[in-house]
Amino acid sequence: MSLPPHDRRTDPEKGEVVTFMNEKKTVTVASLPLPVYLLVLVLTLLCVALDCVPPNLVGAFLLLMVLGEGLNKLGNTIPVAKTYLGGSVFCIFGGALLACSGWLPRSAAELMNSFVNEQGFLIFYISALICGSLFSIDRDLLLKGAVRLVPVGLLAIFSGILVCGVMGLAGGDGFVDSILYIAVPMTAGTVPLSQTFSQVLGVDAGEVLTRMAPATVLGNCLAIIFAGLLNDLGRRRPQLTGNGQLVNDGRPPRKADHGQPTLSSMMTGLLVSLSFYAAGELCRRFVPIVPVYAWMVVLIILIKVLRLMPARLENAACHWGDFAIKAWTAAALFGIGVTLIDLKTISHNMSLYYFLTVLAVEVVITVVAAWAGKLVGFYPLESAVCGMCSTNMGGSGNVAVLSGAHRMELLPFAQIITRGCGALMLTVGGILVHLVA
């Protein structure tokens, strides 16, 4: 017999009167009831079809949030896909497919590209995440993690490079050539790397970049997929993960309490985030070799170590970071897919050998990072995720991978890996290219 919506019964074990609720769970997308979201989606699609999307911040937010949240919901709902991929992968590759297929009008694609990459939406979003995640980490754990992480990352990267060279010998491309055009581009910035190769080899930088780009993009895509698989592994093998906490200090993973967010605290957190980004730009003015995000990480770690910021401001930064994750992660990932993941580039010069080589590098880096991380006192799964961030396309790639792994708390450590190890790999690439010049 079905129960009415509110049926009071006595629990036979506890002898307590309990209330049974028989209400249907409301399906929501972007916190909107599904019918309301569908109306907004239809409105958005009509604007796209008639080419009347507002050519400003309003239109960009509308496209990114409505389409991104819809893909995120699909990825977290479809059986099998929600277990092994999740909404993050759907946002990224859904956006990439829309861009590749030409379904999006040029004006809509250009609007999103301008907003995400030129007008600084990703910078705005990533800055909030860096401040929020760094200030949410325990001071001692942050120091332990930062000091131990670079050796772990370097060991993982050089293991991947060695495997890439061996694959090159087996495939006939040569040991050094495979490293130069597959492994090094996966772990360093392709644009500065292509310029260095162009100067040494005397060839056009665009030609070099075309040869490197597939490894970079494919490596980032595989890292995103691996992140989703590792998240599933963490659910099945909880002893391997700290649920976003990198350092295993012998105590159960814990979540810091930063108090209840308020409108005032989030406004304060926004200003803290903007101020640290501005400080990073100021430092880069005098030491341009160090990227802005790296300066942000250094400055925040220094302030935490010296305890220079009041707890109220640290908590405010955490509140703002949490809001940014909730409000704009799907939008940011969709924007990354539309504007930065070029599926045509991936298919360029693609072969089974090429794919297997990139896959082998990704697997080795992930496994070695997990193993080495465990040796130095990290949770293996978190260490593996950080290791994979060495094969990303910068800050946007870190966001994509960490979102796929549902471990955005690791963003500061991912930035350390990406910026620190990436700079070293640029140097290694510059040295190796002289061997084939």
N, C-alpha and C positions, 0 to 999 in steps of 0.2 A: 504494500500500500504506500503510495507516495505521501510525503509529508507536506503540509501547507508551508507557505513561505516562512512563517514564524511558529514553530511548534515546540512547546516546552515539555521536555521529558526528564525523567530521573535517571541519572547514570547509575547502573546496577552495581558498579565496582566502588564508586566514591560516595554514592548516596546523595549526590548533589543535583540540583535542578539545573539543567543546561538548556540552551536555546539552539535549535537546529535552524540553519539558514538554508533556504532552497532557492536562492536567487541566481540567475544566470550571470556569469562574469562578463562584464562589458569589454568588448574588443576595442582597443585604442591604438592609434598610430600618431606618433608625436604628441602624446597625451590628449589627443582629440578623439572623441567617439568616432568609430569607423564611418558612419554615414556623413558626418561633418567633414572628416578628412577627404572622403571621396568627392564631396562637393568642391573642396579647395583644390583637389587634384584636377578635376574637370576644368575649373577656372584657369588653372595654370597651363594645362595642355591647350586650351582654347587660345590663350595669349601667345603660346609658342606657335601654334598652327597659323594664326593670323599675323604673326610677327609684330606683336604689340606688347611684348614684355617691357616693363619700364626700364629704360637704359641707365640704371643707376643702382645704388645700394639696395633699394627696395626690390627691384627685379632680380638681382643676384641672390639675395637672401631667399626670395620666394622659390626660385629654381632649385637652389642647393638644398634647402630644408625640406621642401615638399617631396622632391624626387629622391633625395637621400634617405629621408625617413621611411618612405615607401619601400625602397630596396632593402633597408635595414630590417623592416618588419618581415618581409618575405624571407630573407635569409635566416631569421630567427624563428620562422614558423614551418617552413617546408621540412618534412621528415628527412632524415639522413643529412641533408645540407646543414640543418641547424646544429647537428652534432659535430660534423667534421669541418665545416667552413664558417657558418655563422653570418650575421648581418654585415660585419665589416668587409668580408670578402665580396659579398653581393654588392655593397655600395661601390667598392673600387672597380671591380670588373664589370658591373652593370654600367657604370659611368663610362668605362673604357669602350665597351661594346657600342653604347649609344654614340659616342664620338666617332668611333671607327666606321660604323654603319652609315654615317651621314644623316641619321634621323634628326639630329638637332640642327636647326637652322644656323647658318654661319653667325648671325647676330647674337643668338643665345650662347653659342660656344665662345665667341669672343668676349661677351659680357662676363661669363664665368671665369675665363682665363685672366681677364684684366683684374677682376675683383680678387681672385684667389692668389695670383702670383705677382701682379704689378701694384695693386692698391694695398696689399699687405694683410689680407684676411688670414692666411696661414701663419704669418708672423704674429698677428694679434692672438690667434688661437694657441700657437705653440708657446708663446711667452707666458700665457696664463697657466698652461700645463706645467712648464718648467718651474715657475715660482710655487705653484700649488703643491706639486709633488715633492720638491726639495724641502719646503718648509714643513711638510707633513712627516718627513722621515726623522726618526730619533737621531740626535746629534752624533752619538757614539757609533751607531750603525752606519750612518752616512760616511763617517771617516774611514771605518773599516772597509766598507764597500768600495769607496773611491780608490784607496791605496792598493787594494788587491786586484781590482778589475782589469787594469791595463795589462799586467803580465798575462792574465788569463786570456784576454782578447788577442794579444800578440801571438801567444802559443797556438790558439785556434786558427788565426789567419795564416800563419806560416805553415801550419799543417795542411790547410786547404790549398795554399800555393804549391806545395810539394806534390800533392795529388794531381793538381792541374797539370803540372809539368810532366808527370808520368803519363797522364792521359794523352798529352800532346805527343809524346814519344810513340805511344801505342797507335795513335791515329795518323801519324806521319806529318804533323804540323810543327814538330820540334819542341823541345823542352822550354826554351826561353820564349819563343814566339807565343806559345799557348799561355804562358804566365803573363806576358806583356798585354795580350789582347783579350784575355778572359779573366784571369784571377785578379790582376791589378785593377782593371776597371771596375770589377765587382766591389772592391774594397776602398776605392779612392774616387775622387771627383773626376768624371770623364772630361769635362770642359777644360780645366787646367792641365789635365794629363795629356789631352790631345794637342794642346798648344805646345807643351814641352816636346812631345814626340815630333810634331811638325818642324820645330826649330832644329832638332838634332838630325832628323832623317831627310829634311829638305823637301817635304811633301805638303800638300794642302791639308790644313787642320780639319776641314770638313770631311775629307776622305778618311782620315784617322778616326774621327768621331763616329762616322757611319759604321766603321768596322768594330768599334768598341761598344756602341750603344746597346746592341742586342744582349750582350752579357750583363750589362748593368740593369736593364729593365727586367730581363728574365730572372736574374738573381733576386731582385726585389720582389717579383711576383711569387717566386718559390718560397721566399722567406715569409710572405704573408700567409700562404697556404700552410706552411710548416707551423706557423704560430697558432693557427686554428687547431691543428692536430695536437700540438703540445698542450693546449688548453684542455682538450678532451682527455689526454693522457693524465693531466693533473687531477681531473675529476675521478678517474678510475684508480689512480695511484697517488693518493693524497700525501703519502710519506715523501714524495719527490719534490713537493712544492711548498713554498712559503706564502702562497696566495698573494703574490705581489711584493713580498718582503725578500730581498736578495740575501742578506746575511743571516746565517743560521747560528744564533747565539745560544742554542741549547734550550731555549724557551719556546713555547707554542707561538706561532705567528699571531701578532696582535694588531689591532686597529686603534690608532690614536684617536682620542676624543678632543675635537677642536671646538666643541660647543655648537649651539644652534646658529645657523646662518641667518642674517637679517639683511634687509635692503641696505642699511648703512654699512655693514661689514663687507658686503659684496662691492659696494662703491669704493670702499677703502682698498679692498683687494685688487680691484681694477687699476687704481692709481699706483699701487705697489708694483704690479706687473709692468705697467707702462714705464715706470721710473727705472726699473732694473733693465729693461730693454734699452732705454735711452742711455743708461750708464754703460751698457755693453757697447753701444755705438761710439760713445766718447772714448772708451778704452781702445777700441779698434782704430780710432783716428790716430792714436800714437803708436799702436802695435798692430798694424793691419794684417799681419800674417795669422793672427788668432781670430777666428770667426766670432760674430756677435753672440751666438748662443753659447759658445765656449766661455766667453767672458762672463755671461750671465751666470753660468754654473759656478765659475771660480769665485765671483763676487758673493753669491748667495752662500756658498760653502764657507767662505771666509767670515761672513757675518754670523752664520750659525756657530762656527767654532769659537768666535770671540764673544758670542752672545750680545751682539750690538743692537738687535731689534727686539722691541717689546713683544711679549707673547700675543698680545691683542692684534698686532699687525701681522704676525706670522699666521695666526688663525684666520684673519681676514683674507690673506693670500690663498689659504687652503680653501676657503669658502668660494672664492672667485674661480679657482681652478676646478672645483667640483661642478660649479654651474656651467663652465665652458665645456666640460666633458659631457654633461647631460644635454646641453642645448645644441651643441654644434659639432659633435664628433661625426655623426652621420653626414652632415653637410660637408665637413672638411674632407672626409673620405671620398664622397661622391665627386667633389671638386678635384681631388687628386687623380681619381680615375679618368675624369673627362679631360683634364688639362696636362697631366704628367705621364700617364701610362699609355704609351703608343703601341697598340697591338700590331700595327704594321711594321714597326721597328723590330719587334720581337721575331716576326716571321722572316725578316730580311736575313738572308744567308743562313737560315736555320736548317739544321740537319740533325739526324738522330745522334751522331757523335757529339755535335755541339751541345745539344740538350743534355746528354748524359754527362758531359764534362762539367757544365754548370751545376747540374744536380749533384754530382759527386763532391764538388767544392762546397756546396751548401750543406750537404749531409755531414761532411768531415768537420767543418767549422762548428756546426751545431753539437755534434757528439763530443768533440774535444773540449768545447766550452763547458758542456755539462760535466764532463769528467774532471777537468782541471778546476772548475769552480767548486766542486765537491771537496777536492783536496785542500782548498784554501778556506773552507768554511762557508761556502755559499749553498743555497738550495739548488740542486742540479737543474731543475726546470727553469727557474729564473735566470740562472747563469747561461743556459742554452739560448734563451730568448735574447738576452743581452748580446751574446756572441753573434746571433743572426743579424743584429742591427749593424754589424760591420759591413754587411752586403746591401745596405740600403742607399736610396737616393737622397741622403741628407735628412734634414728634420722631418720632411713630409713622409719619407720612407719609415722613419722611426714611429711616427704616429700610426701609420698603416699597420705595421707589424705588431706594435704593442696593443692596438685596438683589437686586432685579430686574436691576440693571446689573452685579452681582457686583463691586461696588467699595465695600465697607463702609469701606475706608480713608479715604474722603472724608467720613465723618460729621462731623468737626470743621468742615470747610469748609461742609458743608450746614447745620450749626447757625448758622454766621455769616450765611449767606444768609437762612435762615428767620427768625432772631431780629432781626438788624440791619435787613434790608430790610422785614420784616414790621411792625416798629414804625414805620418811616417811612410805610408804606402805610396804617396806622391813622390817622396824622396827615393824610395826603392825603385819605382818605375823609371824615374829620371836616371838612375845609375844603370839599370839593366838595359835601357834603350841604347846606351853607348856601346854595349857589347855586340849589337847587331847593326850598328850604323856603318 
